[in-house]
Amino acid sequence: MLTKRFKLINESKRILSGWDSLMPKLKVSLLTGRTVDQGVGKEHGKLSEEYQESVAICHMDPEDIKSLGIRENKNVKIITNFGSVVLRLVKSPTAPHPKIVFIPYGPWASLVMNPETHGTGMPSLKGIPAEIEPALEEKVSSILDLLEEHYKRE
């Protein structure tokens, strides 16, 4: 598990260093938290389509979406110093909040959060520096694929 996590961190650093300068990118502050839809999806089970649709998403300000040159319901890649993940983009219901994106708690958000807890037992889940870019050719991983890829015992 740690080997794959370090590979993901190295990939993220390569991307953040400007490896692909042709793709429009936006520096943002990443927030995570709970949502009502997430709670409803969880009632269907964490392996359900309803759960994935409620948490494998990224809420973004409509003006920021325009600046990336894409539309709602397209895929984006969120990149932090801790990892990267592809999510479906949705317009934020609480806009305007330029350059602030929100991801509901779940396995997808966990891939881009700082795992350090600073002795509290809870990682920092707000204000993570991130970069977001269109990922039109990439798919959002299902929960089973995500777990297999990132958390499989070697």
C-alpha positions in Angstrom: 0.0 0.0 0.0 2.7 2.5 0.9 4.7 1.7 -2.3 1.6 2.6 -4.4 1.1 5.7 -2.3 4.7 6.9 -2.8 4.3 6.2 -6.6 1.2 8.3 -6.6 3.0 11.1 -4.8 5.8 11.1 -7.2 3.4 11.2 -10.2 1.6 14.2 -8.6 4.9 16.0 -8.1 5.8 15.4 -11.8 2.5 16.8 -12.9 2.7 19.8 -10.5 6.1 20.6 -11.9 4.5 21.6 -15.2 5.1 18.4 -17.1 2.0 19.0 -19.2 1.9 22.7 -19.8 -0.7 22.5 -22.6 -3.6 21.6 -20.3 -5.5 24.5 -18.6 -5.0 24.3 -14.9 -6.2 26.2 -11.9 -4.6 26.5 -8.5 -7.3 26.1 -5.8 -7.8 25.5 -2.1 -9.4 22.1 -1.5 -12.0 21.6 1.2 -13.7 18.3 2.2 -16.7 17.6 4.3 -20.0 15.9 4.7 -23.1 16.4 2.5 -26.7 15.4 2.7 -26.4 13.5 -0.6 -23.4 11.6 0.8 -25.5 10.5 3.8 -28.3 9.4 1.6 -25.9 7.5 -0.7 -24.3 5.8 2.3 -27.7 4.4 3.2 -27.7 2.5 -0.1 -24.3 1.0 0.9 -20.8 2.2 0.2 -20.5 -0.1 -2.9 -23.7 1.4 -4.4 -23.9 3.6 -7.5 -25.8 6.1 -5.4 -22.9 6.4 -3.0 -20.3 6.8 -5.7 -22.4 9.5 -7.5 -22.7 11.4 -4.2 -19.0 11.4 -3.3 -16.9 10.9 -6.4 -17.6 14.5 -7.4 -15.9 17.9 -7.1 -18.0 21.0 -6.4 -16.5 24.1 -8.2 -17.4 27.7 -8.7 -19.1 28.2 -12.2 -16.6 30.9 -13.2 -13.7 28.6 -12.4 -15.4 25.9 -14.5 -15.4 28.4 -17.4 -11.8 29.3 -16.9 -10.9 25.6 -17.3 -12.8 25.6 -20.6 -15.1 22.6 -19.6 -18.7 22.0 -18.6 -20.4 20.5 -15.6 -20.5 16.7 -15.4 -17.1 16.4 -17.2 -14.2 14.8 -15.4 -11.4 16.7 -13.7 -8.2 15.7 -12.0 -7.4 17.0 -8.6 -3.7 17.0 -7.8 -2.1 17.7 -4.4 1.3 17.0 -2.9 -0.3 13.8 -1.5 -1.9 12.3 -4.6 -4.3 12.8 -7.4 -7.8 11.6 -8.3 -10.2 11.9 -11.2 -13.7 13.1 -10.2 -16.9 14.3 -11.9 -17.2 18.1 -11.9 -20.4 19.7 -10.6 -21.4 23.4 -10.2 -21.2 24.4 -6.6 -24.6 25.2 -5.0 -22.9 27.7 -2.7 -21.1 29.8 -5.3 -19.5 32.3 -5.6 -16.3 31.1 -4.0 -13.5 31.5 -6.6 -10.6 29.1 -6.5 -12.1 27.0 -3.7 -13.3 23.4 -4.5 -15.1 20.9 -2.3 -15.0 17.1 -2.3 -17.3 15.1 0.0 -15.6 12.8 2.4 -15.0 9.3 1.0 -12.3 7.1 -0.5 -11.7 9.5 -3.4 -11.1 12.5 -1.2 -8.7 10.4 1.0 -6.4 10.0 -2.0 -5.6 13.7 -2.0 -5.5 14.5 1.7 -2.5 14.9 3.9 -2.4 11.6 5.9 -0.4 13.4 8.8 -2.6 13.8 11.9 -0.1 15.8 14.0 -1.0 13.6 17.0 -4.7 14.3 16.9 -5.8 11.2 15.1 -7.6 13.3 12.4 -5.8 14.6 9.3 -6.3 18.2 8.1 -9.2 18.1 5.7 -9.6 21.8 4.9 -7.5 24.3 2.9 -5.2 21.8 1.1 -3.3 23.5 -1.8 -4.3 21.8 -5.0 -4.4 22.0 -8.8 -7.3 21.1 -10.9 -7.3 20.3 -14.6 -9.6 18.8 -17.2 -9.4 15.0 -17.4 -11.8 14.4 -20.3 -10.1 11.2 -21.4 -9.9 9.7 -17.9 -12.6 7.9 -16.1 -13.7 8.2 -12.5 -12.6 4.9 -10.8 -15.4 2.8 -9.2 -14.9 2.3 -5.5 -13.8 -1.3 -6.1 -11.2 -0.3 -8.7 -10.0 2.5 -6.5 -9.5 0.2 -3.5 -7.8 -2.4 -5.7 -5.5 0.1 -7.2 -4.5 2.1 -4.1 -5.0 -0.2 -1.1 -4.3 -3.8 -2.3 -1.9 -5.7 -0.1 1.3 -6.6 -1.9 
